[in-house]
């Protein structure tokens, strides 16, 4: 058992070999005009040239001990060569479907899954890249005017063809919104490929075209009754989950929320779960309500299950965390890094229920909001509380304009790119999925990918298309999701929902007993002086090792961070944080400064331990 975890197993787990006949790869990179071997994501994953021509070279990196990579299918048809990284859903012929998309015999919109498609047309001397609708498997493009590179690893792509200039517009977005907006990254010469994108490059790596092959659609089915909507959702969701659990050793994370519970509801419907399934949960304290509820959910379906208590791990795991999230997410958000070794032992794939909460609820935007007001609504929704310090002390001195002005203009531009969607709430939802999704949430997927390849039910186009037809009132307050659990998984609906403390059959009305229990729990905590630990940063920062780690990364003389941020201001921020860690949401500023500091060392190759 790892030193930073408490662990409880309530059922045996059968460890099995990895799937037979599946080829895996760490990363892929194409360089143009570059000659030196690029840096790898992690030590032990050195690049090897697998193909080359006068102007380009194809590199592949193997798996590393802490980088699980992705499945890969190699494609060939006439003058075309291709590489499908990841998985296609809902098809028995992924190679044929991917080839049809490459050669133009089918629209890339027909491809469904967590994938990236790279292809070379020898006749035209061109390279093509297709991202999926959510750009969930990142690809980067770098060019400094002399060299160019395309790849799945940011550090390698940048190292092959980018300068070292930071992109302060991107960092302003990262500080203000917690993600780099548009297609920007921390470096001026590197861009990330957008969702539903088809990119063409010539043989020297010059971008020829970039187009979006799929657009968000809002077409509410007014004729379908709520009962029929529920039935159709249940059928589609079950089909998706059957596909995603049909093969391999699969990990099933469970929490006290509804999204993971929905995935469990679709497991073991026709009998006991397969022995290749393993469930787990993690909480921040041994008596965590999250692991307590997850234990009940797993037990209801007979899933082999392990509960973990997260201990301080971050400062010894920063190399693995940075290699996974690549700096594009607050490092404390990737708490799955603390259980990565256990995930890798028990599974090759993992059910990640990301975006279930977004599709199953509203964004809280009034239906009569004028279109002209939506940019302001989007700015208010995305602007992070606690970002003022970062914008004032870090972004403003480098940006050349007021950070708020740039943030407002950029989010308005990105909203305009989506086109008119008719319904204000759905427009903001689409913007969040298009921007925050690939730029921040996908970083969490890569953290899983350090141990197992994620399978994503709520990214499945069969569900995405369905939600585009569901009236907003049917998802408001998680109505459809709760109805699904009540109807099709009453055993799981009887387990309390962590958000409310009530089971899903409780209508939320007045309950003297419920109020009394919550009041008694709160009173006991106040009397004991205990604060309920609810966030990973509290576990990682609020202890002697965490304080020493922050001192090292934020204040130690010679840190690269100090080339960009006034050290006296950082020292004052850290002093305020120690005096009152929860005040003014300053934990957010501390978190992002730590992320930036560690990223600077990672990019310099000085975090490879």
C-alpha positions as CSV (number, residue, x, y, z in Angstrom):
1,X,0.0,0.0,0.0
2,X,1.3,3.4,-0.9
3,X,2.4,5.6,2.0
4,X,0.0,8.4,1.1
5,X,-3.1,6.3,1.0
6,X,-5.4,4.7,3.6
7,X,-7.0,1.6,2.0
8,X,-10.0,-0.6,2.6
9,X,-11.0,-3.5,0.3
10,X,-14.5,-5.0,0.8
11,X,-14.2,-7.7,-2.0
12,X,-11.4,-9.5,-3.6
13,X,-10.1,-8.3,-7.0
14,X,-8.9,-10.7,-9.6
15,X,-5.8,-9.3,-11.3
16,X,-5.6,-10.3,-14.9
17,X,-3.2,-9.8,-17.8
18,X,-3.7,-6.9,-20.2
19,X,-6.0,-7.4,-23.2
20,X,-4.5,-9.7,-25.9
21,X,-4.2,-8.3,-29.4
22,X,-4.3,-4.6,-28.4
23,X,-1.3,-2.4,-29.4
24,X,-0.5,0.5,-27.1
25,X,1.6,3.6,-27.7
26,X,2.9,6.3,-25.4
27,X,2.8,9.3,-27.7
28,X,3.1,10.2,-31.4
29,X,5.0,13.1,-32.9
30,X,5.6,14.4,-36.5
31,X,8.5,16.9,-36.9
32,X,9.2,19.1,-39.9
33,X,12.7,20.6,-40.3
34,X,13.7,19.6,-36.8
35,X,16.7,17.2,-36.4
36,X,17.3,16.8,-32.7
37,X,15.5,14.1,-30.7
38,X,12.7,15.8,-28.8
39,X,12.2,15.5,-25.1
40,X,9.8,12.7,-23.9
41,X,6.8,13.0,-21.6
42,X,8.5,10.9,-19.0
43,X,11.9,9.2,-18.5
44,X,12.0,5.8,-20.0
45,X,9.8,6.7,-22.9
46,X,12.5,7.8,-25.4
47,X,11.4,8.6,-28.9
48,X,12.2,6.3,-31.9
49,X,11.9,7.2,-35.6
50,X,9.4,4.9,-37.3
51,X,9.1,6.7,-40.7
52,X,10.8,9.7,-42.4
53,X,11.0,11.6,-45.7
54,X,13.1,14.6,-46.8
55,X,11.1,17.2,-44.9
56,X,9.4,15.2,-42.0
57,X,10.0,12.5,-39.5
58,X,7.5,10.4,-37.6
59,X,8.4,9.6,-34.0
60,X,6.8,7.2,-31.6
61,X,7.3,6.8,-27.8
62,X,6.6,3.6,-25.9
63,X,4.7,3.4,-22.6
64,X,6.5,4.4,-19.5
65,X,6.1,2.9,-16.0
66,X,3.8,5.8,-15.1
67,X,2.3,6.6,-18.5
68,X,-0.2,4.1,-19.8
69,X,-0.6,5.8,-23.2
70,X,-3.4,4.8,-25.6
71,X,-4.5,2.0,-27.8
72,X,-3.5,2.5,-31.4
73,X,-4.7,1.0,-34.7
74,X,-2.5,1.5,-37.7
75,X,-4.3,2.2,-41.0
76,X,-3.3,1.8,-44.7
77,X,-5.2,2.3,-47.9
78,X,-3.6,3.2,-51.2
79,X,-1.5,6.4,-50.7
80,X,-2.9,6.9,-47.2
81,X,-1.3,5.8,-44.0
82,X,-3.0,6.5,-40.7
83,X,-2.9,6.1,-37.0
84,X,-6.0,5.9,-34.8
85,X,-5.1,6.7,-31.2
86,X,-7.7,5.9,-28.6
87,X,-11.0,4.1,-29.2
88,X,-14.1,4.3,-31.3
89,X,-17.4,3.5,-29.7
90,X,-20.4,1.6,-31.1
91,X,-18.6,-0.1,-33.9
92,X,-17.1,-3.6,-34.5
93,X,-14.9,-2.3,-37.3
94,X,-12.9,0.7,-36.0
95,X,-10.2,0.4,-38.6
96,X,-12.6,0.4,-41.5
97,X,-14.6,3.3,-40.0
98,X,-11.5,5.3,-39.4
99,X,-10.2,4.7,-42.9
100,X,-13.5,5.8,-44.4
101,X,-13.2,9.0,-42.5
102,X,-9.6,9.5,-43.6
103,X,-10.2,8.8,-47.3
104,X,-13.4,10.9,-47.5
105,X,-15.8,7.9,-48.0
106,X,-17.6,8.9,-44.7
107,X,-17.9,12.1,-42.7
108,X,-15.6,12.3,-39.7
109,X,-18.8,13.2,-37.8
110,X,-19.7,9.5,-38.0
111,X,-16.7,8.7,-35.8
112,X,-17.7,8.3,-32.1
113,X,-15.3,7.9,-29.2
114,X,-12.3,9.1,-27.3
115,X,-9.8,9.3,-30.1
116,X,-7.4,11.3,-32.3
117,X,-6.9,10.5,-36.0
118,X,-3.6,11.3,-37.7
119,X,-3.0,10.5,-41.4
120,X,-0.5,11.0,-44.2
121,X,-1.5,11.4,-47.9
122,X,1.6,10.4,-49.8
123,X,0.2,11.4,-53.2
124,X,-0.5,15.0,-52.1
125,X,2.4,15.1,-49.6
126,X,0.0,16.3,-46.9
127,X,-0.7,15.5,-43.2
128,X,-4.2,15.5,-41.7
129,X,-5.4,15.5,-38.2
130,X,-9.0,15.0,-36.9
131,X,-10.0,15.6,-33.3
132,X,-13.2,14.2,-31.9
133,X,-16.1,16.4,-31.0
134,X,-14.7,17.1,-27.5
135,X,-11.0,17.2,-28.5
136,X,-10.7,14.9,-25.5
137,X,-7.4,13.4,-26.7
138,X,-5.1,16.4,-27.1
139,X,-3.0,17.2,-30.1
140,X,-0.7,20.2,-30.4
141,X,0.8,22.2,-33.3
142,X,4.0,24.2,-32.9
143,X,5.9,26.4,-35.4
144,X,8.6,28.9,-34.9
145,X,8.7,29.9,-38.6
146,X,11.6,27.5,-39.4
147,X,10.4,24.3,-37.8
148,X,7.1,22.7,-37.1
149,X,5.7,19.8,-35.2
150,X,2.4,17.9,-34.5
151,X,2.1,15.7,-31.5
152,X,0.2,14.3,-28.5
153,X,2.8,15.4,-25.9
154,X,3.1,19.1,-25.3
155,X,6.6,19.2,-24.1
156,X,7.9,17.2,-27.1
157,X,5.9,19.2,-29.6
158,X,7.2,22.5,-28.1
159,X,10.7,21.2,-27.7
160,X,10.8,20.2,-31.4
161,X,9.6,23.5,-32.9
162,X,8.8,26.3,-30.5
163,X,10.6,29.1,-28.8
164,X,10.5,29.8,-25.1
165,X,8.3,33.0,-25.1
166,X,5.3,32.6,-22.7
167,X,1.9,33.5,-24.1
168,X,0.6,36.0,-21.6
169,X,-2.9,36.1,-23.2
170,X,-3.1,32.3,-22.6
171,X,-1.9,32.7,-19.0
172,X,-4.4,35.5,-18.4
173,X,-7.1,33.1,-19.4
174,X,-5.6,30.4,-17.2
175,X,-5.5,32.7,-14.2
176,X,-9.0,34.2,-14.8
177,X,-10.9,31.2,-16.0
178,X,-8.7,28.3,-14.9
179,X,-8.1,27.3,-18.5
180,X,-6.3,28.7,-21.5
181,X,-9.1,29.9,-23.8
182,X,-9.4,29.5,-27.6
183,X,-6.6,27.3,-28.9
184,X,-3.8,29.0,-26.9
185,X,-1.2,27.3,-24.7
186,X,1.4,28.6,-22.3
187,X,3.8,29.2,-25.2
188,X,3.3,31.6,-28.1
189,X,4.5,29.1,-30.7
190,X,2.2,26.2,-29.6
191,X,-1.5,25.8,-30.2
192,X,-3.9,23.0,-29.2
193,X,-6.2,21.6,-31.9
194,X,-9.8,22.5,-31.4
195,X,-12.8,20.2,-31.0
196,X,-14.3,18.6,-34.1
197,X,-11.4,19.9,-36.1
198,X,-9.9,18.8,-39.4
199,X,-6.5,20.2,-40.0
200,X,-4.4,20.0,-43.1
201,X,-0.6,20.5,-43.3
202,X,1.8,20.4,-46.2
203,X,5.0,18.3,-46.2
204,X,6.9,21.1,-44.5
205,X,4.4,21.4,-41.6
206,X,2.7,24.6,-42.8
207,X,-1.0,24.8,-41.9
208,X,-3.1,24.8,-45.1
209,X,-6.6,24.7,-43.6
210,X,-8.5,24.2,-40.4
211,X,-12.2,23.6,-40.4
212,X,-14.9,22.4,-38.0
213,X,-16.7,19.3,-39.3
214,X,-19.5,19.3,-36.7
215,X,-21.6,22.1,-35.1
216,X,-23.6,22.2,-32.0
217,X,-27.3,21.6,-32.7
218,X,-30.3,22.4,-30.5
219,X,-33.5,20.8,-31.8
220,X,-35.8,20.1,-29.0
221,X,-38.3,17.2,-29.6
222,X,-41.5,18.8,-28.5
223,X,-43.6,15.7,-29.5
224,X,-41.8,13.3,-27.2
225,X,-43.4,12.9,-23.8
226,X,-41.4,13.0,-20.6
227,X,-42.0,9.3,-20.2
228,X,-40.8,8.5,-23.7
229,X,-37.8,10.8,-23.1
230,X,-36.9,8.8,-20.0
231,X,-37.3,5.5,-21.9
232,X,-35.1,6.6,-24.8
233,X,-32.5,7.9,-22.5
234,X,-32.4,4.7,-20.5
235,X,-32.1,2.6,-23.7
236,X,-29.3,4.8,-25.1
237,X,-27.4,5.0,-21.9
238,X,-27.5,1.2,-21.4
239,X,-26.3,0.7,-24.9
240,X,-23.4,3.0,-24.3
241,X,-22.4,1.5,-21.0
242,X,-22.7,-2.1,-22.5
243,X,-20.2,-1.0,-25.2
244,X,-17.8,0.6,-22.8
245,X,-17.7,-2.3,-20.3
246,X,-17.7,-5.1,-22.9
247,X,-13.9,-5.7,-23.0
248,X,-10.8,-5.4,-20.9
249,X,-10.2,-4.9,-17.2
250,X,-12.3,-1.9,-16.3
251,X,-12.1,0.4,-13.3
252,X,-15.3,2.1,-12.1
253,X,-14.7,5.2,-9.9
254,X,-17.6,5.8,-7.6
255,X,-18.4,8.9,-5.5
256,X,-21.3,10.2,-3.5
257,X,-22.8,12.0,-6.5
258,X,-25.1,10.9,-9.3
259,X,-22.9,10.6,-12.4
260,X,-20.8,7.6,-11.3
261,X,-23.9,6.1,-9.7
262,X,-25.6,6.3,-13.1
263,X,-22.7,4.3,-14.6
264,X,-23.0,1.7,-11.9
265,X,-26.8,1.5,-12.6
266,X,-26.0,0.2,-16.1
267,X,-23.6,-2.5,-14.8
268,X,-24.7,-5.9,-13.8
269,X,-28.3,-5.4,-15.0
270,X,-28.7,-9.0,-16.3
271,X,-26.6,-10.7,-13.6
272,X,-23.5,-10.3,-11.4
273,X,-20.7,-8.1,-12.6
274,X,-17.9,-9.6,-14.6
275,X,-14.8,-10.4,-12.5
276,X,-12.8,-8.0,-14.6
277,X,-14.6,-5.0,-13.2
278,X,-13.2,-3.2,-10.1
279,X,-14.7,-0.2,-8.3
280,X,-13.0,2.2,-6.0
281,X,-13.6,5.6,-4.3
282,X,-11.5,8.0,-2.4
283,X,-12.2,10.5,0.3
284,X,-10.2,13.0,2.3
285,X,-10.8,11.5,5.8
286,X,-11.3,8.0,7.0
287,X,-15.0,8.7,7.8
288,X,-15.5,10.5,4.5
289,X,-19.2,10.6,3.5
290,X,-18.0,10.2,-0.1
291,X,-16.4,6.8,0.5
292,X,-19.3,5.7,2.8
293,X,-21.9,6.4,0.1
294,X,-19.7,4.9,-2.6
295,X,-19.3,1.7,-0.5
296,X,-23.1,1.4,-0.4
297,X,-23.4,1.9,-4.2
298,X,-20.8,-0.8,-4.9
299,X,-22.3,-3.2,-2.4
300,X,-25.7,-2.8,-4.0
301,X,-24.4,-4.2,-7.3
302,X,-21.8,-6.7,-5.8
303,X,-18.8,-4.8,-7.3
304,X,-15.3,-5.6,-6.0
305,X,-14.5,-2.4,-4.3
306,X,-11.6,-0.6,-2.6
307,X,-12.0,2.6,-0.6
308,X,-9.0,5.0,-0.2
309,X,-8.3,7.9,2.1
310,X,-6.1,10.4,0.4
311,X,-3.0,11.5,2.3
312,X,-0.4,14.1,1.4
313,X,1.1,12.9,-1.8
314,X,1.4,15.9,-4.2
315,X,4.9,17.1,-3.7
316,X,6.4,13.7,-4.1
317,X,4.2,13.0,-7.1
318,X,4.6,16.3,-9.0
319,X,6.6,14.7,-11.9
320,X,3.8,12.3,-12.6
321,X,1.1,14.9,-12.2
322,X,2.9,17.4,-14.5
323,X,3.5,14.8,-17.2
324,X,-0.2,14.0,-17.1
325,X,-1.9,17.4,-16.9
326,X,0.9,19.2,-18.7
327,X,0.3,22.3,-16.6
328,X,-3.2,22.9,-18.0
329,X,-5.0,22.2,-14.8
330,X,-4.5,23.1,-11.2
331,X,-2.2,20.3,-9.9
332,X,-4.4,19.6,-6.8
333,X,-7.5,18.8,-9.0
334,X,-5.9,15.6,-10.2
335,X,-6.4,13.6,-7.0
336,X,-6.6,10.4,-9.1
337,X,-2.8,10.6,-9.2
338,X,-2.8,9.4,-5.6
339,X,-4.4,6.1,-6.6
340,X,-2.8,5.7,-10.0
341,X,-0.7,2.7,-9.0
342,X,-3.7,0.9,-7.7
343,X,-5.7,1.7,-10.9
344,X,-2.8,0.4,-13.0
345,X,-2.7,-2.9,-11.1
346,X,-6.4,-3.6,-11.5
347,X,-7.4,-2.2,-14.8
348,X,-6.4,-1.2,-18.4
349,X,-9.5,1.0,-18.9
350,X,-11.5,3.2,-16.7
351,X,-15.1,4.6,-16.8
352,X,-14.8,8.4,-16.4
353,X,-18.3,10.0,-15.9
354,X,-17.1,13.5,-16.8
355,X,-19.7,16.0,-18.1
356,X,-22.6,13.9,-16.7
357,X,-23.5,16.8,-14.3
358,X,-23.4,19.4,-17.2
359,X,-25.6,17.5,-19.6
360,X,-28.0,16.5,-16.8
361,X,-28.6,20.0,-15.5
362,X,-28.9,23.6,-16.6
363,X,-26.3,26.4,-16.5
364,X,-28.8,28.6,-14.6
365,X,-29.3,31.1,-17.5
366,X,-32.8,32.6,-17.8
367,X,-34.7,31.7,-21.0
368,X,-35.4,35.3,-21.8
369,X,-31.8,36.4,-21.6
370,X,-31.1,38.6,-24.7
371,X,-28.5,37.3,-27.1
372,X,-26.6,40.5,-26.7
373,X,-26.2,39.8,-23.0
374,X,-24.8,36.3,-23.3
375,X,-21.1,37.3,-23.5
376,X,-21.5,39.1,-20.1
377,X,-23.2,36.0,-18.8
378,X,-20.4,33.8,-20.0
379,X,-17.8,36.0,-18.5
380,X,-19.6,35.9,-15.1
381,X,-20.0,32.1,-15.3
382,X,-16.3,31.4,-16.2
383,X,-14.5,34.0,-14.1
384,X,-13.0,32.3,-11.1
385,X,-13.4,33.7,-7.6
386,X,-10.0,34.2,-6.2
387,X,-8.4,35.1,-9.5
388,X,-8.0,38.9,-8.8
389,X,-4.6,38.5,-7.1
390,X,-3.2,36.6,-10.1
391,X,-4.6,39.0,-12.7
392,X,-3.3,42.0,-10.8
393,X,0.2,40.7,-9.8
394,X,1.0,38.3,-12.6
395,X,-1.0,38.9,-15.7
396,X,-1.3,42.7,-15.8
397,X,2.5,43.6,-15.7
398,X,3.0,41.4,-18.9
399,X,-0.3,41.7,-20.8
400,X,-0.2,45.4,-22.0
401,X,-3.9,45.9,-21.4
402,X,-6.4,45.3,-18.6
403,X,-6.8,41.6,-18.0
404,X,-10.5,41.8,-17.6
405,X,-10.9,43.5,-21.0
406,X,-9.0,40.7,-22.7
407,X,-11.0,38.0,-20.8
408,X,-14.3,39.6,-21.8
409,X,-13.3,40.0,-25.4
410,X,-11.9,36.5,-25.8
411,X,-14.9,34.7,-24.2
412,X,-17.2,36.8,-26.5
413,X,-15.3,35.7,-29.5
414,X,-15.4,32.1,-28.5
415,X,-19.2,32.3,-28.0
416,X,-19.6,33.9,-31.4
417,X,-17.7,31.0,-33.0
418,X,-20.4,28.6,-31.9
419,X,-23.1,30.4,-33.9
420,X,-26.7,31.0,-32.8
421,X,-28.1,28.2,-30.8
422,X,-31.5,29.8,-30.0
423,X,-31.6,28.8,-26.3
424,X,-29.4,30.9,-24.0
425,X,-28.8,28.2,-21.4
426,X,-27.8,25.7,-24.0
427,X,-25.5,28.2,-25.7
428,X,-23.5,28.7,-22.4
429,X,-23.5,24.9,-21.9
430,X,-22.1,24.3,-25.4
431,X,-19.4,27.0,-24.7
432,X,-18.4,25.4,-21.5
433,X,-18.1,22.0,-23.1
434,X,-16.2,23.4,-26.0
435,X,-13.7,25.5,-24.0
436,X,-13.4,24.4,-20.4
437,X,-13.9,20.8,-21.4
438,X,-10.9,20.2,-23.7
439,X,-8.7,22.7,-22.0
440,X,-9.1,21.6,-18.4
441,X,-11.3,18.6,-18.0
442,X,-9.3,16.6,-20.6
443,X,-6.2,17.2,-18.4
444,X,-8.0,15.1,-15.8
445,X,-8.5,12.4,-18.4
446,X,-4.7,12.3,-19.0
447,X,-4.1,11.9,-15.3
448,X,-6.2,8.8,-15.5
449,X,-4.3,7.9,-18.6
450,X,-1.1,7.7,-16.6
451,X,-2.6,4.4,-15.2
452,X,-5.5,3.3,-17.5
453,X,-7.2,4.5,-20.7
454,X,-10.4,6.3,-19.9
455,X,-13.7,5.4,-21.5
456,X,-16.2,8.3,-21.5
457,X,-19.9,7.6,-21.6
458,X,-21.1,11.2,-21.5
459,X,-18.8,12.1,-24.5
460,X,-20.5,9.4,-26.6
461,X,-22.1,11.1,-29.6
462,X,-25.3,9.0,-29.1
463,X,-25.8,10.7,-25.8
464,X,-24.6,14.1,-26.9
465,X,-27.0,14.1,-29.8
466,X,-29.8,13.0,-27.6
467,X,-29.3,15.8,-25.0
468,X,-29.6,18.3,-27.9
469,X,-33.2,17.2,-28.2
470,X,-34.2,17.2,-24.5
471,X,-36.1,20.2,-23.2
472,X,-34.2,22.2,-20.5
473,X,-37.0,21.7,-18.0
474,X,-36.5,17.9,-18.1
475,X,-32.9,18.2,-17.0
476,X,-33.2,21.1,-14.6
477,X,-32.3,20.0,-11.0
478,X,-31.0,16.7,-12.4
479,X,-34.7,15.7,-13.0
480,X,-34.0,13.2,-15.9
481,X,-31.1,11.6,-14.2
482,X,-33.0,11.2,-10.9
483,X,-36.0,9.7,-12.7
484,X,-33.7,7.3,-14.5
485,X,-32.2,6.0,-11.2
486,X,-35.6,5.8,-9.5
487,X,-37.1,3.8,-12.4
488,X,-34.2,1.6,-13.4
489,X,-32.0,1.4,-10.3
490,X,-34.2,1.8,-7.2
491,X,-31.6,0.1,-5.1
492,X,-29.1,2.8,-6.0
493,X,-31.7,5.6,-5.7
494,X,-32.2,4.6,-2.0
495,X,-28.5,5.4,-1.3
496,X,-28.4,9.1,-0.1
497,X,-27.1,11.7,-2.6
498,X,-24.1,13.4,-1.0
499,X,-25.2,16.9,-2.1
500,X,-28.5,16.7,-0.2
501,X,-28.0,13.9,2.3
502,X,-31.3,12.4,1.2
503,X,-32.1,9.5,-1.0
504,X,-33.6,10.1,-4.4
505,X,-37.1,9.1,-3.4
506,X,-37.2,12.0,-0.9
507,X,-38.9,15.0,-2.5
508,X,-36.8,17.4,-0.6
509,X,-39.6,18.7,1.6
510,X,-39.4,19.5,5.3
511,X,-38.2,16.6,7.4
512,X,-37.6,17.2,11.1
513,X,-35.5,14.1,11.5
514,X,-33.3,15.0,8.5
515,X,-32.8,18.6,9.8
516,X,-32.1,17.4,13.3
517,X,-29.4,14.9,12.1
518,X,-27.6,17.6,10.0
519,X,-27.8,20.1,12.8
520,X,-26.4,17.6,15.3
521,X,-23.5,16.8,13.0
522,X,-22.7,20.4,12.5
523,X,-22.8,21.1,16.2
524,X,-20.5,18.2,16.9
525,X,-18.0,19.5,14.5
526,X,-18.1,23.0,15.9
527,X,-17.7,21.7,19.5
528,X,-14.7,19.5,18.5
529,X,-13.1,22.3,16.4
530,X,-12.9,20.0,13.5
531,X,-13.4,21.3,9.9
532,X,-14.7,18.9,7.4
533,X,-12.0,18.4,4.7
534,X,-13.7,18.8,1.3
535,X,-10.9,19.7,-1.1
536,X,-7.7,18.1,-2.1
537,X,-5.7,21.3,-1.6
538,X,-6.6,21.2,2.1
539,X,-5.0,17.7,2.4
540,X,-1.9,18.7,0.4
541,X,-1.2,22.2,1.7
542,X,-2.4,22.3,5.3
543,X,0.3,20.3,7.0
544,X,4.1,20.7,7.6
545,X,5.1,18.8,4.5
546,X,2.7,20.9,2.4
547,X,3.9,24.2,3.8
548,X,7.5,23.2,3.1
549,X,6.5,22.2,-0.4
550,X,4.9,25.6,-1.1
551,X,8.0,27.4,0.4
552,X,10.2,25.4,-1.9
553,X,8.2,25.9,-5.1
554,X,7.1,29.5,-4.5
555,X,9.8,31.1,-2.5
556,X,13.1,29.3,-2.9
557,X,15.7,31.6,-4.4
558,X,16.4,30.9,-8.1
559,X,13.0,29.6,-9.0
560,X,12.0,30.3,-12.6
561,X,8.7,31.6,-11.3
562,X,10.5,34.7,-10.0
563,X,11.4,35.7,-13.5
564,X,7.7,36.5,-14.0
565,X,6.3,37.2,-10.6
566,X,7.5,39.6,-7.9
567,X,8.8,37.4,-5.1
568,X,7.8,39.9,-2.4
569,X,4.2,39.7,-3.6
570,X,4.3,35.9,-3.5
571,X,5.7,35.9,0.0
572,X,2.9,38.2,1.1
573,X,0.3,36.0,-0.5
574,X,1.7,32.9,1.1
575,X,1.7,34.6,4.5
576,X,-2.0,35.6,4.1
577,X,-2.8,32.0,3.0
578,X,-1.2,30.5,6.1
579,X,-3.0,33.0,8.4
580,X,-6.4,32.2,6.8
581,X,-6.2,29.5,4.0
582,X,-9.9,29.8,3.2
583,X,-10.1,33.6,3.1
584,X,-10.7,35.4,-0.2
585,X,-10.4,32.1,-2.0
586,X,-6.6,32.7,-2.0
587,X,-6.1,29.0,-2.2
588,X,-6.9,29.3,-5.9
589,X,-4.0,31.8,-6.5
590,X,-1.6,29.6,-4.5
591,X,-2.7,26.5,-6.5
592,X,-2.1,28.2,-9.9
593,X,1.2,29.7,-8.9
594,X,2.4,26.2,-7.8
595,X,1.2,24.8,-11.1
596,X,3.0,27.5,-13.1
597,X,6.2,27.1,-11.1
598,X,6.3,23.3,-11.5
599,X,5.4,23.6,-15.2
600,X,8.4,25.8,-15.8
601,X,10.7,23.2,-14.3
602,X,9.0,20.4,-16.1
603,X,9.4,22.1,-19.5
604,X,13.1,22.6,-18.7
605,X,13.5,18.9,-18.0
606,X,14.3,19.5,-14.3
607,X,11.3,17.7,-12.8
608,X,12.1,14.2,-14.3
609,X,12.6,12.2,-11.1
